[in-house]
Amino acid sequence: MKFWRWFYPGMGIKRWLFLVLLGLIIFSHGLLLLGNLRLENYTSSLDAYTYAIYSYTNHVFAWAVMNKISIPFLYTLMIAGGLFIASFGIWGWMHSIVKAVTPGSSFSLVDMVYQKRSLNRGLKIVAIGGGTGLSTLLRGLKEYTNNIVAVVTVADDGGSSGRLRKELGVIPPGDIRNCIVALADSELLEELLQYRFEEGQGLEGHSFGNLFLVAMTGISGDFVKAVKALSGVLAIRGKVLPSSAQALTLCAELEDGTLIEGESTISQKGRFIKRLFCKPHKPAPLLEVLQAIKEADAVILGPGSLYTSIMPNLLVNKMTEAIRNSQAVKIFVCNCMTQPGETEQFKTASSHITALERQFGPGLIQYALVNTASPGPRLLAKYRQAGSEFVVADLKEVEALGVTPVALPLLSESEVVRHDFKRLGEAVMKVMMQGFSSNIRPSGYSPAVDREILTDPPA
């Protein structure tokens, strides 16, 4: 029987079980004596073990009388002491098991029980995007729920991910790796997965996490299985899924009619983007992603690069339809700064929403979460030199688009202008509560008006 394996040498369990048993014996004996149950009436039928306890109790009784100690107090002390010993034994037993199952974890037993019990009953949230913005959002959301599904773009073709995609034909793993790390709790494993090789032929520039995912893909034969395997190893709070099981090539038509191909080249052209499309056209979605959107309490777009992190996910077949049909609260998290080569002309929150609706039509957003905290003059000047401007919270214009604006200070206090993950997570939960109380449903969208024509490739 597997039960007896608990008593194998080296398990670190037997000592704690002994303490539990000892504590229960002391507790029950004190309770028995305090209740004035006389052992003398049963001495004729006592076995040797119980009789020994009885004899020992008489010695304790005599000692208490000699030292003028209250007998009820002594028995009460036995009950309290027994409870303490048994409780300490149970704590040590559970701590020993947790330490063996999650080595190196800095979380206490209370934290782990809270995560498993309370957070498992949390709201269901689908977060769609990629890059640094999505991982920042996930770090904030995981403090409120374990029911998170991160839907990540598969259009990356630059850096380590681009090299692996080109050489091995795999789905770009970089953004997915970052999201897995964001939902994990082990700092050591986070450092390991984010470690980037600085030298070595063929290794330089690659992160260990990317190589690990590619290796797991080779073992399992499927990238999605590899992602789930790594997520299981890290025991992340939620799920991370690619928006499609196939890598897509992001393409754009610029305002002057120029067609460009490749995510990494879009922001380098320095001209306004008219529309996006992808190859293959309307790639197949993961059914698990569509089901998650259907069951979600909230669907969140952003923060992140509007054209290269958020929109590529919406180019996947049936994605926008699933979001519109979902009863979830739909939230758009607007970026704090414009992005050179992509959104430098979008200096207001409303212009970001307009660009999204021009590409995919209305009905995808109910709320817009907009930052109101401005960076300091020195930091603003630094970003302006790089071609980036602060995004203004034009709340009336946002409301005129049929979207409810929620304006809050969301910036982190650092040398980089980005959302603070704690403030962002708290803000999203506030918006969700506001959405539930308002019971808002998508408006301004009719299936007969198909505005997704913009996602089609040019004839």
C-alpha positions as CSV (number, residue, x, y, z in Angstrom):
1,M,0.0,0.0,0.0
2,K,1.2,3.5,-0.9
3,F,0.2,4.7,2.6
4,W,3.1,3.0,4.2
5,R,5.6,4.9,2.1
6,W,5.0,7.8,4.3
7,F,7.0,5.9,7.0
8,Y,10.0,5.2,4.8
9,P,13.4,6.4,6.1
10,G,14.3,9.9,5.1
11,M,10.7,11.1,4.4
12,G,10.8,13.6,7.3
13,I,7.3,12.6,8.3
14,K,7.5,10.1,11.1
15,R,8.7,12.6,13.8
16,W,5.8,15.0,13.1
17,L,3.3,12.2,13.2
18,F,4.7,11.1,16.5
19,L,4.2,14.7,17.8
20,V,0.6,14.7,16.6
21,L,-0.1,11.3,18.3
22,L,1.6,12.5,21.5
23,G,-0.4,15.7,21.6
24,L,-3.7,13.9,21.0
25,I,-2.9,11.5,23.8
26,I,-2.1,14.3,26.3
27,F,-5.2,16.3,25.1
28,S,-7.6,13.4,25.4
29,H,-6.2,12.4,28.8
30,G,-6.5,15.9,30.1
31,L,-10.1,16.2,28.8
32,L,-11.0,12.8,30.3
33,L,-9.7,13.8,33.7
34,L,-11.2,17.3,33.6
35,G,-14.6,15.8,32.9
36,N,-14.4,13.9,36.2
37,L,-14.3,10.5,34.5
38,R,-12.7,8.2,37.0
39,L,-10.3,5.6,35.7
40,E,-10.6,3.7,39.0
41,N,-14.0,2.4,37.9
42,Y,-12.4,0.7,34.9
43,T,-9.1,-0.5,36.3
44,S,-10.2,-4.1,36.2
45,S,-10.5,-4.1,32.4
46,L,-7.5,-1.8,31.6
47,D,-4.7,-3.2,29.5
48,A,-1.1,-2.8,30.7
49,Y,-0.5,0.3,28.5
50,T,-3.6,2.2,29.8
51,Y,-2.9,1.1,33.3
52,A,0.6,2.6,33.0
53,I,-0.9,5.9,32.0
54,Y,-3.3,5.7,35.0
55,S,-0.4,5.1,37.4
56,Y,1.6,8.0,35.9
57,T,-1.4,10.2,36.3
58,N,-1.6,9.3,40.0
59,H,2.1,10.4,40.4
60,V,1.3,13.7,38.6
61,F,-1.8,14.2,40.8
62,A,0.4,13.6,44.0
63,W,3.0,16.0,42.7
64,A,0.4,18.7,42.1
65,V,-1.1,18.3,45.6
66,M,2.4,18.5,47.2
67,N,3.1,21.7,45.3
68,K,-0.3,23.2,45.9
69,I,-1.2,23.4,42.3
70,S,-4.9,23.5,41.3
71,I,-5.9,20.1,39.8
72,P,-8.4,21.7,37.3
73,F,-5.7,24.1,36.2
74,L,-3.3,21.2,35.8
75,Y,-5.8,19.3,33.6
76,T,-6.6,22.4,31.6
77,L,-2.9,22.9,31.1
78,M,-2.7,19.3,29.8
79,I,-5.5,20.0,27.3
80,A,-3.8,23.2,26.0
81,G,-0.4,21.6,25.9
82,G,-1.8,18.6,24.0
83,L,-3.5,20.9,21.5
84,F,-0.3,22.9,21.0
85,I,1.9,19.8,20.5
86,A,-0.6,18.2,18.1
87,S,-0.9,21.5,16.1
88,F,2.8,21.9,16.0
89,G,3.1,18.4,14.7
90,I,0.5,19.0,12.0
91,W,2.3,22.3,11.0
92,G,5.6,20.5,10.7
93,W,4.1,17.6,8.8
94,M,2.5,20.0,6.2
95,H,5.6,22.2,6.0
96,S,7.8,19.1,5.4
97,I,5.5,18.1,2.5
98,V,5.4,21.6,1.0
99,K,9.1,22.0,1.2
100,A,9.6,18.6,-0.6
101,V,7.1,19.4,-3.3
102,T,8.2,23.1,-3.9
103,P,11.9,23.3,-3.2
104,G,13.4,26.8,-3.1
105,S,10.0,28.5,-2.8
106,S,9.9,31.6,-0.6
107,F,6.1,31.2,0.0
108,S,4.8,30.1,3.3
109,L,2.2,27.4,3.8
110,V,-0.5,30.0,4.4
111,D,0.4,31.8,1.1
112,M,0.2,28.5,-0.8
113,V,-3.1,27.5,0.7
114,Y,-4.5,31.0,-0.1
115,Q,-3.3,30.7,-3.7
116,K,-4.8,27.3,-4.2
117,R,-8.1,27.9,-2.5
118,S,-9.0,31.6,-2.6
119,L,-7.3,32.6,-5.9
120,N,-8.7,29.5,-7.6
121,R,-12.1,30.9,-7.1
122,G,-11.1,34.2,-8.6
123,L,-12.6,35.9,-11.7
124,K,-11.9,34.5,-15.1
125,I,-9.7,36.9,-17.1
126,V,-8.4,36.7,-20.7
127,A,-5.5,39.1,-21.4
128,I,-4.6,39.6,-25.0
129,G,-1.4,41.1,-26.3
130,G,2.4,40.6,-26.2
131,G,5.7,42.1,-25.3
132,T,6.5,43.9,-22.0
133,G,3.0,45.3,-21.6
134,L,1.2,42.0,-21.3
135,S,3.7,40.6,-18.9
136,T,3.4,43.7,-16.7
137,L,-0.4,43.3,-16.7
138,L,-0.1,39.6,-15.7
139,R,2.1,40.4,-12.7
140,G,-0.7,42.6,-11.4
141,L,-3.6,40.3,-12.1
142,K,-2.1,37.2,-10.5
143,E,-2.5,38.8,-7.1
144,Y,-6.3,38.6,-7.5
145,T,-7.0,35.4,-9.4
146,N,-5.4,32.2,-10.7
147,N,-8.0,32.0,-13.5
148,I,-5.9,34.0,-16.0
149,V,-5.5,33.1,-19.7
150,A,-2.8,35.1,-21.5
151,V,-3.3,35.0,-25.2
152,V,0.1,35.9,-26.8
153,T,1.0,37.1,-30.3
154,V,2.8,34.7,-32.6
155,A,4.1,37.3,-35.1
156,D,7.4,38.1,-33.6
157,D,10.3,37.8,-36.1
158,G,13.1,39.7,-34.4
159,G,15.9,38.9,-31.9
160,S,16.3,35.4,-30.4
161,S,12.7,34.5,-31.3
162,G,13.1,35.5,-34.9
163,R,16.3,33.5,-35.3
164,L,14.7,30.4,-33.8
165,R,11.7,30.9,-36.0
166,K,13.8,31.2,-39.1
167,E,16.2,28.4,-38.4
168,L,13.9,25.8,-36.8
169,G,10.4,26.8,-38.1
170,V,9.0,27.1,-34.6
171,I,6.4,29.6,-33.2
172,P,8.4,32.5,-31.8
173,P,8.8,31.8,-28.0
174,G,10.0,35.1,-26.6
175,D,6.7,36.8,-25.6
176,I,5.3,33.5,-24.4
177,R,8.3,32.9,-22.2
178,N,7.9,36.4,-20.7
179,C,4.3,35.7,-19.8
180,I,5.1,32.4,-18.2
181,V,7.8,34.0,-16.1
182,A,5.3,36.8,-15.1
183,L,2.8,34.3,-13.8
184,A,5.4,32.2,-11.9
185,D,6.5,32.7,-8.3
186,S,10.0,31.3,-8.3
187,E,12.6,34.1,-8.5
188,L,15.4,31.6,-9.2
189,L,13.6,29.9,-12.1
190,E,12.6,33.4,-13.4
191,E,16.3,34.4,-13.5
192,L,17.1,31.1,-15.2
193,L,14.5,31.4,-18.0
194,Q,15.4,35.0,-18.6
195,Y,19.2,34.3,-18.7
196,R,20.6,35.5,-22.0
197,F,23.8,34.1,-23.4
198,E,26.3,36.9,-24.1
199,E,28.8,34.7,-26.0
200,G,29.2,31.4,-27.8
201,Q,28.8,30.6,-31.4
202,G,25.1,30.1,-32.1
203,L,24.2,30.8,-28.5
204,E,24.9,34.5,-28.3
205,G,21.7,36.5,-27.9
206,H,19.5,33.6,-27.1
207,S,17.7,33.3,-23.8
208,F,17.7,30.0,-21.9
209,G,13.9,30.1,-21.7
210,N,13.5,30.3,-25.5
211,L,15.9,27.4,-26.0
212,F,14.1,25.4,-23.3
213,L,10.7,25.9,-25.1
214,V,12.2,24.9,-28.4
215,A,13.7,21.8,-26.8
216,M,10.4,20.8,-25.2
217,T,8.7,21.3,-28.6
218,G,11.1,18.8,-30.1
219,I,10.4,16.3,-27.4
220,S,6.6,16.7,-27.4
221,G,6.3,17.4,-31.1
222,D,3.9,20.3,-30.4
223,F,4.6,23.9,-29.3
224,V,1.4,24.3,-27.3
225,K,2.2,21.1,-25.3
226,A,5.7,22.5,-24.7
227,V,4.2,25.7,-23.3
228,K,1.9,23.8,-21.0
229,A,4.7,21.6,-19.9
230,L,6.9,24.5,-18.9
231,S,3.9,26.2,-17.2
232,G,3.4,23.1,-15.2
233,V,7.1,22.9,-14.1
234,L,6.8,26.5,-12.9
235,A,3.3,26.0,-11.4
236,I,2.2,29.3,-12.8
237,R,-1.0,31.1,-11.7
238,G,-3.0,30.7,-14.9
239,K,-2.4,29.7,-18.5
240,V,-0.3,31.1,-21.3
241,L,-1.5,30.2,-24.8
242,P,-0.4,31.4,-28.3
243,S,-3.3,33.0,-30.2
244,S,-2.7,30.5,-33.0
245,A,-0.9,27.2,-33.3
246,Q,1.0,28.5,-36.4
247,A,3.4,31.4,-36.7
248,L,2.1,34.2,-38.7
249,T,3.9,36.9,-40.7
250,L,2.6,40.3,-40.0
251,C,2.1,42.6,-43.0
252,A,1.1,46.3,-43.2
253,E,0.0,48.7,-45.9
254,L,1.3,52.2,-45.2
255,E,-0.6,55.5,-45.9
256,D,1.4,55.9,-49.1
257,G,0.4,52.5,-50.4
258,T,3.7,50.8,-49.6
259,L,3.4,47.2,-48.5
260,I,5.8,45.8,-45.9
261,E,6.3,42.4,-44.4
262,G,7.6,41.3,-41.1
263,E,6.8,42.6,-37.6
264,S,10.3,43.9,-36.9
265,T,10.3,46.0,-40.1
266,I,6.9,47.7,-39.5
267,S,8.1,50.2,-36.9
268,Q,11.3,51.0,-38.9
269,K,9.7,52.6,-41.9
270,G,8.7,55.8,-40.1
271,R,5.5,56.2,-42.0
272,F,1.9,55.9,-40.9
273,I,0.2,52.5,-41.0
274,K,-3.1,52.3,-42.9
275,R,-4.0,48.7,-42.1
276,L,-2.6,45.3,-41.1
277,F,-3.0,41.9,-42.5
278,C,-1.1,38.6,-42.1
279,K,0.1,35.6,-43.9
280,P,-1.4,33.1,-43.8
281,H,-4.7,35.0,-44.1
282,K,-7.0,34.4,-41.0
283,P,-4.8,31.7,-39.3
284,A,-6.7,29.1,-37.3
285,P,-7.2,29.9,-33.7
286,L,-6.7,27.7,-30.7
287,L,-10.1,26.3,-29.6
288,E,-9.0,26.6,-26.0
289,V,-8.5,30.4,-26.5
290,L,-12.0,30.8,-28.0
291,Q,-13.5,28.8,-25.2
292,A,-11.7,30.9,-22.6
293,I,-13.0,34.1,-24.2
294,K,-16.5,32.7,-24.1
295,E,-16.3,31.9,-20.4
296,A,-14.4,35.0,-19.3
297,D,-15.6,37.6,-16.8
298,A,-13.3,40.1,-18.5
299,V,-11.3,40.4,-21.8
300,I,-8.4,42.8,-21.7
301,L,-6.6,44.3,-24.7
302,G,-3.2,45.8,-23.9
303,P,-1.1,47.4,-22.8
304,G,1.5,47.0,-25.5
305,S,2.5,47.9,-29.0
306,L,-0.8,48.6,-30.7
307,Y,0.1,47.3,-34.2
308,T,2.7,44.7,-33.4
309,S,1.5,43.2,-30.0
310,I,-2.2,43.7,-29.7
311,M,-3.6,43.7,-33.3
312,P,-1.8,40.6,-34.5
313,N,-3.9,38.5,-32.1
314,L,-7.1,40.0,-33.5
315,L,-6.1,39.0,-37.1
316,V,-6.5,35.3,-36.1
317,N,-9.7,33.8,-37.4
318,K,-12.8,34.1,-35.2
319,M,-11.0,36.1,-32.5
320,T,-12.9,39.4,-32.9
321,E,-16.1,37.5,-33.3
322,A,-15.5,35.6,-30.0
323,I,-14.7,38.8,-28.2
324,R,-17.9,40.6,-29.4
325,N,-20.1,37.6,-28.5
326,S,-18.6,37.2,-25.1
327,Q,-20.5,38.5,-22.1
328,A,-17.3,39.6,-20.5
329,V,-16.4,43.1,-19.5
330,K,-14.1,44.3,-22.3
331,I,-11.3,46.6,-21.4
332,F,-8.7,48.4,-23.4
333,V,-5.5,49.5,-21.5
334,C,-4.1,52.5,-23.3
335,N,-0.3,52.9,-23.5
336,C,1.3,55.7,-21.5
337,M,3.6,56.8,-24.4
338,T,3.4,56.8,-28.1
339,Q,5.7,54.4,-30.0
340,P,8.1,55.6,-32.7
341,G,7.3,54.0,-36.1
342,E,3.9,52.8,-35.0
343,T,1.8,55.3,-33.0
344,E,3.7,58.6,-32.9
345,Q,0.7,60.3,-34.4
346,F,-1.6,58.9,-31.7
347,K,-1.0,61.4,-28.9
348,T,-4.4,60.8,-27.2
349,A,-6.2,57.8,-25.8
350,S,-9.1,58.3,-28.2
351,S,-6.8,58.1,-31.2
352,H,-5.6,54.7,-30.1
353,I,-9.2,53.5,-29.8
354,T,-10.0,55.0,-33.2
355,A,-7.1,53.1,-34.8
356,L,-8.3,49.9,-33.3
357,E,-11.9,50.4,-34.5
358,R,-10.8,51.5,-37.9
359,Q,-9.0,48.1,-38.3
360,F,-11.6,45.8,-36.7
361,G,-14.8,47.8,-36.2
362,P,-16.6,48.8,-33.0
363,G,-17.8,46.4,-30.3
364,L,-14.5,45.2,-29.0
365,I,-14.1,47.7,-26.2
366,Q,-16.5,48.9,-23.4
367,Y,-14.0,50.5,-21.1
368,A,-10.7,52.3,-21.7
369,L,-8.3,52.4,-18.8
370,V,-6.2,55.5,-19.2
371,N,-3.2,56.8,-17.3
372,T,-3.3,60.3,-15.9
373,A,0.1,60.5,-14.1
374,S,2.6,62.4,-16.2
375,P,6.4,61.6,-16.1
376,G,8.8,64.2,-14.8
377,P,10.2,66.8,-17.2
378,R,13.6,65.1,-17.4
379,L,12.1,61.8,-18.4
380,L,9.7,63.3,-20.9
381,A,12.6,65.1,-22.6
382,K,14.5,61.9,-22.8
383,Y,11.6,60.1,-24.5
384,R,10.9,63.1,-26.8
385,Q,14.5,62.7,-28.1
386,A,13.7,59.1,-29.0
387,G,10.5,60.2,-30.8
388,S,8.0,59.3,-28.1
389,E,5.3,61.5,-26.6
390,F,3.1,61.3,-23.5
391,V,-0.5,60.0,-24.3
392,V,-3.1,62.5,-23.2
393,A,-6.2,61.3,-21.4
394,D,-8.9,63.0,-23.6
395,L,-11.8,61.5,-21.7
396,K,-14.6,63.4,-23.5
397,E,-13.4,62.2,-26.9
398,V,-13.1,58.6,-25.6
399,E,-16.7,58.8,-24.3
400,A,-17.8,60.2,-27.6
401,L,-16.7,56.9,-29.2
402,G,-19.1,55.0,-27.1
403,V,-16.4,53.8,-24.7
404,T,-16.4,54.5,-20.9
405,P,-13.1,56.1,-19.9
406,V,-11.6,55.2,-16.5
407,A,-8.7,57.6,-15.7
408,L,-6.2,56.7,-12.9
409,P,-2.6,57.3,-12.1
410,L,-0.9,54.1,-13.3
411,L,2.8,55.0,-13.9
412,S,5.6,53.2,-12.1
413,E,8.1,55.4,-10.3
414,S,11.3,54.5,-12.2
415,E,13.6,55.6,-15.0
416,V,11.3,53.9,-17.6
417,V,7.8,55.1,-18.4
418,R,5.6,52.1,-18.0
419,H,2.6,50.9,-16.0
420,D,3.1,49.9,-12.4
421,F,1.9,46.3,-12.3
422,K,0.3,46.6,-8.8
423,R,-1.6,49.8,-9.7
424,L,-2.6,48.3,-13.1
425,G,-3.9,45.1,-11.5
426,E,-5.9,47.0,-8.9
427,A,-7.3,49.3,-11.6
428,V,-8.4,46.4,-13.8
429,M,-10.3,44.9,-10.9
430,K,-12.0,48.2,-10.2
431,V,-13.1,48.5,-13.8
432,M,-14.4,44.9,-13.8
433,M,-16.5,45.7,-10.7
434,Q,-17.8,48.8,-12.4
435,G,-18.7,46.8,-15.4
436,F,-20.5,44.1,-13.4
437,S,-22.6,46.7,-11.6
438,S,-23.4,48.6,-14.8
439,N,-24.1,45.4,-16.7
440,I,-22.9,47.1,-19.9
441,R,-23.1,45.1,-23.1
442,P,-21.4,45.9,-26.5
443,S,-23.2,48.5,-28.5
444,G,-22.8,49.9,-32.0
445,Y,-22.1,46.6,-33.6
446,S,-24.2,44.7,-36.1
447,P,-23.1,41.4,-37.6
448,A,-24.4,42.8,-40.9
449,V,-21.8,45.5,-40.9
450,D,-18.5,43.7,-41.4
451,R,-15.6,46.1,-40.9
452,E,-13.1,43.3,-40.7
453,I,-12.5,43.8,-44.4
454,L,-9.4,45.8,-43.4
455,T,-7.7,42.6,-42.3
456,D,-7.9,41.2,-45.9
457,P,-4.6,41.2,-47.9
458,P,-4.6,43.5,-50.9
459,A,-6.0,42.1,-54.1
